[in-house]
Amino acid sequence: MTDRPASPTPEERAVLDKEAKAKELEEQSKLPYKWTQTIADVDVTAIVPANIKGRDLDVKITKTSLRAGLRGQEPIIEGTLPHSILVDESAWTLETTPTGKELAIHLDKVNKMEWWPHVITSAPKIDTSKISPENSKLSDLDGETRTMVEKMMYDQNQKQMGKPTSDEQKKMDLLKKFQAQHPEMDFSNAKIS
């Protein structure tokens, strides 16, 4: 029998989480860019000198990689993306800010159901299990996902009321139809599972 260390108490867990978050914030603050994400996309920003024009930038966005920086200089960000993006839906712009200029890069994720631990695989990771997503509306979802979520909500509501779920109702309707088509058969002991 091996002795496993005891799970941390809630207080110890809170301290460990706080330390991990502080380490994560420190690592992220050292990056030459800032980044944010939603479940569907990633946005990267980097401050550049105020005299820079778009033609002074070298930005290359591919399905699996990103490189961005000033022409002739070391890139601000360069590497392999953790997951594929939709290149035609991704873009970069040079924006004027109150303090100068900023390179803004928008990456549209292929998989819209996944959080990224980092923008490029060589960068420090964030703990994606600690992300609390913003509330979204059903209308924000694509048709297939929306239909699935609405069905799940309906089924959950039906269960709470002690009524059949949509799948159970379909089975019962099929049995009734079959019974109507075959009145000569005895269905008194029929059970649907």
C-alpha positions as CSV (number, residue, x, y, z in Angstrom):
1,M,0.0,0.0,0.0
2,T,1.4,3.4,-1.0
3,D,0.8,6.5,1.1
4,R,-0.9,9.1,-1.0
5,P,-0.6,12.7,0.3
6,A,-3.8,14.0,1.7
7,S,-5.9,16.3,-0.4
8,P,-5.4,19.9,0.5
9,T,-8.0,21.5,2.8
10,P,-10.2,24.2,1.3
11,E,-8.0,26.8,3.0
12,E,-4.8,25.2,1.6
13,R,-6.5,24.9,-1.9
14,A,-7.3,28.6,-1.8
15,V,-3.7,29.5,-0.9
16,L,-2.4,27.2,-3.7
17,D,-4.8,28.7,-6.2
18,K,-3.8,32.2,-5.2
19,E,-0.1,31.4,-5.6
20,A,-0.7,29.7,-9.0
21,K,-2.7,32.8,-10.2
22,A,0.0,35.2,-9.0
23,K,2.6,33.1,-10.9
24,E,0.4,33.0,-14.0
25,L,-0.1,36.8,-13.9
26,E,3.6,37.4,-13.5
27,E,4.4,35.1,-16.4
28,Q,1.8,36.8,-18.6
29,S,2.9,40.3,-17.7
30,K,6.4,39.5,-19.0
31,L,5.1,38.8,-22.5
32,P,5.7,41.6,-25.0
33,Y,2.0,41.4,-25.9
34,K,-1.4,41.1,-24.1
35,W,-4.1,38.6,-25.1
36,T,-7.7,37.8,-24.3
37,Q,-10.1,35.2,-25.5
38,T,-13.7,34.2,-25.8
39,I,-14.7,30.6,-26.5
40,A,-14.8,31.6,-30.2
41,D,-11.8,33.8,-30.7
42,V,-8.4,35.2,-29.5
43,D,-7.3,38.8,-29.5
44,V,-3.7,39.9,-29.2
45,T,-2.4,43.4,-28.8
46,A,1.1,44.9,-28.7
47,I,2.2,48.4,-28.2
48,V,4.3,49.7,-31.1
49,P,6.1,53.1,-31.6
50,A,3.7,56.0,-32.4
51,N,5.5,56.7,-35.7
52,I,4.9,53.2,-37.2
53,K,2.8,52.8,-40.3
54,G,1.1,49.5,-41.4
55,R,3.8,49.0,-44.0
56,D,6.4,49.0,-41.2
57,L,4.9,45.8,-39.7
58,D,5.6,42.2,-40.6
59,V,2.5,40.1,-39.8
60,K,1.9,36.6,-41.0
61,I,-1.2,34.6,-39.9
62,T,-1.5,31.0,-41.0
63,K,-3.9,28.2,-40.0
64,T,-1.4,27.0,-37.4
65,S,1.1,29.8,-36.7
66,L,1.5,33.5,-36.0
67,R,4.4,35.9,-36.6
68,A,4.1,39.7,-35.9
69,G,6.5,42.5,-35.3
70,L,8.4,45.4,-36.9
71,R,10.1,44.7,-40.2
72,G,13.7,43.9,-39.8
73,Q,13.5,43.4,-36.1
74,E,12.9,40.4,-33.8
75,P,9.2,39.5,-33.8
76,I,7.0,40.6,-30.9
77,I,5.2,37.2,-31.2
78,E,6.2,34.2,-33.3
79,G,5.3,30.5,-33.0
80,T,2.9,27.7,-33.4
81,L,-0.7,28.2,-32.4
82,P,-2.1,25.6,-29.9
83,H,-5.1,25.0,-32.2
84,S,-6.1,25.8,-35.8
85,I,-7.7,29.1,-36.8
86,L,-9.9,30.3,-39.7
87,V,-7.4,32.4,-41.6
88,D,-10.0,34.1,-43.7
89,E,-11.9,35.3,-40.6
90,S,-8.7,36.4,-38.8
91,A,-7.1,39.8,-39.3
92,W,-4.7,42.4,-37.9
93,T,-5.0,46.2,-37.7
94,L,-2.8,49.1,-36.6
95,E,-4.7,51.3,-34.2
96,T,-4.1,54.7,-32.7
97,T,-4.5,54.8,-28.9
98,P,-4.3,57.7,-26.4
99,T,-0.7,56.7,-25.6
100,G,0.5,55.9,-29.2
101,K,-0.1,53.0,-31.5
102,E,-1.1,49.3,-31.0
103,L,-1.0,46.3,-33.2
104,A,-4.2,44.4,-32.8
105,I,-4.5,40.8,-34.1
106,H,-7.9,38.9,-34.2
107,L,-7.8,35.1,-34.5
108,D,-11.0,33.2,-35.2
109,K,-10.9,29.7,-33.6
110,V,-11.9,26.7,-35.7
111,N,-13.1,24.9,-32.6
112,K,-15.5,27.3,-30.9
113,M,-15.9,25.0,-27.9
114,E,-12.3,25.1,-26.5
115,W,-10.2,27.5,-24.4
116,W,-6.6,28.1,-25.4
117,P,-3.9,27.8,-22.7
118,H,-1.7,30.2,-24.6
119,V,-1.5,32.1,-27.9
120,I,1.7,30.3,-29.1
121,T,2.9,27.0,-27.8
122,S,6.2,28.3,-26.6
123,A,4.5,30.9,-24.3
124,P,3.6,30.2,-20.6
125,K,0.3,28.5,-20.2
126,I,-2.7,29.8,-18.2
127,D,-5.0,27.4,-16.3
128,T,-8.0,27.1,-18.6
129,S,-10.0,25.3,-15.8
130,K,-10.2,28.6,-13.9
131,I,-11.8,30.5,-16.8
132,S,-15.3,31.7,-16.0
133,P,-16.9,32.5,-19.4
134,E,-19.2,35.4,-19.9
135,N,-22.9,34.6,-20.1
136,S,-24.1,34.0,-23.6
137,K,-27.5,34.1,-25.2
138,L,-29.0,31.2,-27.2
139,S,-29.1,33.6,-30.1
140,D,-25.3,33.8,-30.1
141,L,-25.1,30.1,-30.8
142,D,-24.9,28.5,-34.3
143,G,-28.1,26.7,-35.4
144,E,-27.0,23.1,-34.6
145,T,-25.6,24.0,-31.1
146,R,-28.6,26.1,-30.3
147,T,-31.0,23.2,-31.2
148,M,-29.0,20.8,-29.0
149,V,-29.0,23.3,-26.0
150,E,-32.7,23.9,-26.4
151,K,-33.4,20.2,-26.5
152,M,-31.3,19.7,-23.3
153,M,-33.1,22.5,-21.6
154,Y,-36.5,21.1,-22.6
155,D,-35.6,17.5,-21.5
156,Q,-34.3,18.8,-18.1
157,N,-37.5,20.8,-17.6
158,Q,-39.6,17.7,-18.5
159,K,-37.7,15.5,-16.0
160,Q,-38.2,18.1,-13.2
161,M,-41.9,17.9,-13.9
162,G,-41.9,14.1,-14.0
163,K,-42.8,14.1,-17.7
164,P,-41.1,12.2,-20.5
165,T,-38.1,13.6,-22.3
166,S,-38.2,14.3,-26.0
167,D,-36.5,10.9,-26.7
168,E,-38.9,9.1,-24.4
169,Q,-41.9,10.9,-26.0
170,K,-40.6,9.8,-29.5
171,K,-40.5,6.2,-28.4
172,M,-44.0,6.4,-26.9
173,D,-45.3,8.0,-30.1
174,L,-43.7,5.3,-32.2
175,L,-45.3,2.6,-30.1
176,K,-48.8,4.2,-30.3
177,K,-48.4,4.4,-34.1
178,F,-47.3,0.8,-34.3
179,Q,-50.3,-0.2,-32.0
180,A,-52.7,1.7,-34.3
181,Q,-51.2,-0.1,-37.3
182,H,-51.5,-3.6,-35.6
183,P,-54.7,-3.6,-33.6
184,E,-54.6,-7.5,-33.6
185,M,-51.5,-7.5,-31.3
186,D,-51.7,-7.3,-27.5
187,F,-49.5,-4.5,-26.1
188,S,-50.8,-4.6,-22.5
189,N,-47.5,-5.9,-21.1
190,A,-45.2,-3.8,-23.4
191,K,-42.4,-2.0,-21.7
192,I,-40.2,0.7,-23.4
193,S,-36.6,1.1,-22.3
